[in-house]
Amino acid sequence: MSKSGQIAESLLKAMDEGRLAPGAKVASIREAARQFGVAKNTIIDAYDQLVALGRLHRLPEFLDDEALLRWRWALLVEHLYYWAL
């Protein structure tokens, strides 16, 4: 399995076990790359896999506080997670 596949599996496990709460923001690409000791592109690939599975959603780059709260509430209800640049 590729590194990005292993990271995606690790994040899925954290989601399924409740270690990552629904509606939570996952680590930034740069932060996750440091945590996992991989290149940023590897994290982007892992996050893209989770998006394709419908488990992660990328928020628009520019949201005011009210819009961010609405997005987080919708994601919480759907048991999804998000990332933003």
N, C-alpha and C positions, 0 to 999 in steps of 0.2 A: 504494500500500500504506500502511496506517495506521502511525503511529509504533510502536504496540505490535507490529504485525506485523513491522516492520523490526528491532525489538529481539529478538523471538523468532527471526527468521532469523539474526541475528548470533550469538545464543547457540547455536543449532543448528549453525552453522558451527564455532564454537569447540569444541563437543562432538565433531563429526565429524572435525575436524582434530587432536584430541588436546590442544588448548590448555586444555581443561577436563577433568580426569581423571574417569573413572567413579567414582561414590561421593562426589564432591566436593560441598561446600556452595557454592551460588551466593550472590551478594551479597544482603544484606538488601534489602528493598524501599526503605528510605530511602537506603541506600548506592548501590544501582543507579540510583535516581532522580537522585542527584547525579552519578554517573558519566555517565549518558546525557543529563542536562540536561532531564529531563521530570518530569511530575507522578507521584506515587506510584501513582495509579490506572492510569496507562499501564503501569507495571511490573507491577502486579497483573494487568492484562489480558495482558501478554506471558507472564508465568509461567503463567497459566491456559491459554493456548494450548499451552504446552509440556506441561502436565499432561494436557490433552485428547489430545495426540499420544502420551502414554505415555512421554515423555522426562524428565519432572520429577515428583518426588513430594514432597508436603508432609508433613513429619513432625509428629506430635502435639506440642503445645506443651510438655508436661511429661514429660520423660524423664530417668531417672537415667543415670549414665555407662554402666552395663552395657547398658541398653536402647538407648542411642544407638549403642553399638558394634555391637549386633546389627542394628539398622536399617541402619547404614552398610555392614556386611558384605553384607547382603542386596541393597542397592542396587548395591554394587560388582559382585557376581556377575551381576546383571541389566543392568549397564551403564547404570544410571539415575543421576540427580543429585537433589539435594534442596534444599529451602529450609525454613526455620523462622522463626517470628516473632521 
